Each structure stands twice: as C-alpha cells, then as structure tokens.
C-alpha cells in the first residue's frame, strides 16, 4: 500500500476516535436523562465537555421539558444553557416558563432581556404584554401590545388584550375599538367582550356620551351613558364587573 494511503487511513482513524471521545460524555448524558430527575442530570454533565455540546444538550432537554409542561425542569435547563451561550430564544422560552408558573415578575425580566437582544419579534412584545397585564401594569402592557401590532397587525391576541388594558384603565372607546379589530380577525373571546360591553353603541353613528369617560374614570361599577340624541340611557360595565373579562384576567395561563 502506498505511504500516502497509509497516512490517510491513520489520520481518518484518529479523527474517528477523537470524535467518539468528544461525543461520548454527551451521548452518555443524553441516554441517562430520561431516568433522572432534573436536579440530578443537570449536575451529571461534566464541565469538561465541549461548551457547544453542553449548550446543545441543555437546550434540547429544556425544550423537551417545556413541551411536556414541566416548567421547573425547563427553567433549570434553560438557565444552564444561558450560562454557556445567552441566546435570545433561551430568555424568551424561560420567560414563558416563568409565566406559566405564575412568576410574572421573572417572566417580565426575561422577556425584557429577549427584546433587548432582538426587538423585531412581535411575539416577544405580546408575551411581555401578557406578563405586565398580570402585574397590573396596564400602561406598560398597552404599549407592548401596540408595539406587537406595529410589527404584525394581524395578531388577534394583541388587539384583544390591548382592549383589556383599555377597559382596565376605563377608556371604553379604546377597548371597544381594539375588540372590534380582534373580532374582525376571528378572536372569539374578544367578540364576547365586545358584545358584553355594549360596544355596538360606539359604532352606530356618533359615539354616545358617557359620564366619567372624559375623565377616564367609571362611576361605581358602571359607566352611565346616553345615545347621541339624548333620548335613551344605558350602562356599560367596568372592568371589575364584566364576568367574561374576570375569567380571562384570572390566574389561568394564556394560550401562546
């Protein structure tokens, strides 16, 4: 056999052995994780393993736990991956995990970091808007939903929950306008809120006059309104007394 072929074969053999050596800890860790608890297998992966392989391992496991709705395990794994390479999507996914565990402040912090890395993603602003809504930061939530719609106007959820922030701020014309847009995009909950809040009154010619609306305040539990001709009165429930709104503002997770 020519010397060139022998040398080539030896180099190929060394390359295969090196690849096996590098991948062995990663492969071993992957095969063992299914039978271990998160806090056990996270400590099992040796720091001497190539950083890129460790990042791939933790990202893969985090996504697995996230899809299984094991958000505690997902947060641990995303945190490990972030320590290696702090990619934008890791902060976003960890933020959603925090949100689903009702840790809204932590969710808001992670989503803010994700936006800091990439401000071009409408879903990042939508998710942070949800966390701010849960934190009763209605102006902040409204701004995030607005930014989300600036990036993608056809996100029905952004219109719908922007309307929720308006109603929580007792700005009914804004709430009805946002719900109407969501309704046109087929958002079922927004359609119900639109109907329950008598929003048709706002778009049947000249908007009605409502006591307290110009001050962005509801008088008691309802706005007291009159049609534009002044002949009939009706009431619009405030955010705290609208049953369909109370349901979505409870501690049930949003649908992402």
C-alpha positions in Angstrom: 0.0 0.0 0.0 1.4 3.4 -0.9 2.6 5.5 2.0 0.1 8.3 1.2 -2.8 5.9 1.6 -1.5 4.5 4.8 -1.1 8.0 6.2 -4.6 9.0 5.1 -6.0 5.9 6.8 -4.2 6.6 10.0 -5.5 10.2 10.0 -9.0 9.1 9.4 -8.8 6.6 12.3 -7.5 9.2 14.6 -10.3 11.6 13.6 -13.0 8.9 14.3 -11.5 8.1 17.7 -11.3 11.8 18.6 -15.0 12.3 17.6 -16.1 9.4 19.7 -14.1 10.7 22.6 -15.6 14.1 22.4 -19.2 12.9 21.9 -19.1 10.1 24.5 -20.0 12.2 27.6 -22.8 14.0 25.7 -24.2 10.7 24.3 -24.0 9.1 27.8 -25.7 12.0 29.4 -28.5 12.0 26.8 -29.2 8.3 27.3 -29.4 8.7 31.1 -31.5 11.8 31.4 -34.9 10.1 30.9 -34.4 8.1 34.1 -33.1 11.0 36.2 -34.7 14.0 37.9 -33.8 17.4 36.6 -31.6 18.4 39.5 -29.7 15.1 39.2 -29.0 15.0 35.5 -28.1 18.7 35.3 -25.2 18.0 37.7 -24.3 14.9 35.8 -22.9 16.6 32.7 -19.2 17.3 33.2 -18.0 20.9 32.6 -15.0 19.4 30.7 -17.4 18.5 27.8 -17.2 20.9 24.8 -19.2 24.0 25.6 -21.2 23.8 22.3 -22.1 20.2 23.0 -23.2 21.1 26.6 -25.3 24.0 25.2 -27.0 21.7 22.7 -27.6 19.2 25.5 -29.2 21.7 27.9 -31.2 23.4 25.1 -32.5 20.1 23.9 -33.5 18.9 27.3 -35.1 22.3 28.2 -37.2 22.1 25.0 -38.3 18.6 26.0 -39.4 19.6 29.4 -41.1 22.7 28.1 -43.1 20.7 25.6 -44.1 18.3 28.4 -45.1 21.4 30.5 -42.5 20.6 33.1 -41.7 24.3 33.5 -39.5 23.8 36.6 -37.2 21.5 34.7 -37.3 23.7 31.6 -36.2 26.7 33.7 -33.3 24.8 35.2 -32.1 23.6 31.8 -32.6 27.0 30.0 -30.6 28.6 32.9 -27.7 26.2 32.3 -27.8 26.9 28.6 -27.8 30.6 29.2 -24.7 30.3 31.3 -22.9 28.9 28.3 -24.4 31.0 25.4 -27.1 33.5 26.3 -29.1 33.3 23.1 -32.3 35.3 22.7 -34.7 32.4 22.3 -33.5 31.0 25.7 -34.6 34.1 27.5 -37.9 34.0 25.6 -38.6 30.4 26.4 -37.5 30.7 30.0 -39.8 33.8 30.3 -42.8 31.8 29.1 -41.9 29.1 31.6 -41.8 31.6 34.4 -45.2 33.0 33.2 -46.8 29.5 33.2 -45.6 29.1 36.8 -47.3 32.5 37.6 -43.9 34.1 38.3 -44.8 37.2 36.3 -42.0 39.4 37.5 -39.4 36.9 36.5 -41.2 36.4 33.2 -41.2 40.2 32.6 -37.5 40.3 33.3 -36.6 37.5 30.9 -38.8 38.8 28.1 -37.3 42.3 28.5 -33.9 40.7 28.0 -35.1 38.9 24.9 -36.4 42.2 23.5 -33.1 43.8 24.3 -31.4 41.2 22.1 -34.0 41.3 19.3 -36.6 44.0 19.2 -38.0 42.8 15.8 -40.1 39.9 17.1 -43.8 40.7 17.6 -44.3 37.6 19.8 -41.8 38.9 22.3 -43.8 42.1 22.9 -47.0 40.2 23.0 -45.7 37.9 25.7 -44.3 40.7 27.8 -47.6 42.5 27.4 -49.3 39.4 29.0 -46.8 39.4 31.9 -47.3 43.2 32.5 -51.1 42.7 32.4 -50.8 40.1 35.1 -48.6 42.6 37.1 -51.4 45.2 36.8 -49.0 47.4 34.7 -51.8 48.4 32.3 -50.0 51.2 30.6 -46.9 49.1 30.1 -49.0 46.2 28.8 -50.9 48.5 26.4 -47.6 49.8 25.0 -46.3 46.3 24.4 -49.4 45.2 22.6 -49.2 48.3 20.5 -45.6 47.6 19.6 -46.5 44.0 18.8 -49.2 45.2 16.4 -46.7 47.7 14.8 -44.7 44.6 13.9 -47.6 42.4 12.9 -51.1 44.0 12.7 -52.9 40.7 12.3 -52.1 39.3 15.8 -55.7 38.9 17.1 -54.5 38.4 20.7 -52.6 41.7 20.7 -55.8 43.5 19.7 -57.9 41.6 22.2 -55.7 42.1 25.2 -54.9 45.7 24.3 -58.7 46.2 24.6 -58.5 44.6 28.1 -55.9 47.1 29.2 -58.1 49.9 27.9 -61.0 48.7 29.9 -58.9 48.2 33.0 -57.9 51.9 32.5 -61.6 52.6 31.9 -61.1 54.0 28.4 -64.1 52.4 26.8 -63.7 53.8 23.3 -60.2 52.3 23.1 -61.4 48.9 24.5 -64.2 48.7 22.0 -62.1 49.7 19.1 -59.4 47.1 19.9 -62.0 44.4 20.4 -63.7 45.2 17.1 -60.3 44.7 15.4 -59.8 41.4 17.2 -63.4 40.4 16.4 -62.7 41.0 12.7 -59.7 38.7 13.0 -61.9 35.9 14.4 -61.0 36.2 18.1 -63.9 34.5 20.0 -63.2 35.9 23.4 -62.9 39.5 22.1 -66.2 39.0 20.3 -67.8 38.2 23.6 -66.2 41.1 25.4 -67.3 43.4 22.6 -70.9 42.2 23.0 -71.0 42.2 26.8 -69.7 45.7 26.9 -72.3 47.1 24.5 -69.6 48.2 22.1 -72.1 48.4 19.2 -73.2 51.7 20.7 -69.8 53.2 19.9 -70.0 52.5 16.2 -73.7 53.2 15.4 -73.2 56.7 14.2 -72.0 59.3 16.7 -70.4 57.8 19.8 -72.6 58.1 22.9 -71.8 60.5 25.8 -70.8 58.7 29.0 -70.5 60.3 32.4 -67.0 59.8 33.7 -65.5 58.7 30.4 -63.8 62.0 29.6 -62.0 61.7 33.0 -61.1 58.0 32.2 -63.0 57.0 35.4 -66.0 54.8 35.9 -68.7 56.0 38.4 -69.0 53.0 40.7 -69.4 49.7 38.8 -70.8 51.1 35.5 -70.4 53.9 33.0 -73.7 55.8 32.7 -74.2 56.7 29.0 -76.7 58.4 26.7 -77.2 57.9 23.0 -76.2 60.8 20.8 -79.8 62.0 20.6 -80.0 62.1 24.4 -83.3 60.1 24.3 -82.1 56.8 25.9 -79.7 55.8 28.6 -77.7 52.6 29.0 -74.9 51.3 31.2 -71.5 49.7 30.3 -69.9 47.5 33.0 -66.5 48.5 34.2 -63.6 46.0 34.0 -64.1 44.8 37.6 -67.8 43.8 36.9 -67.6 42.2 33.5 -67.8 38.5 34.1 -66.2 37.4 30.8 -63.2 39.7 31.5 -62.9 38.4 35.0 -62.4 34.9 33.6 -59.5 35.8 31.3 -57.9 38.0 34.0 -57.8 35.1 36.5 -54.6 33.1 37.0 -55.2 30.8 34.1 -52.2 30.7 31.7 -52.6 32.4 28.3 -52.7 30.4 25.1 -49.4 31.1 23.3 
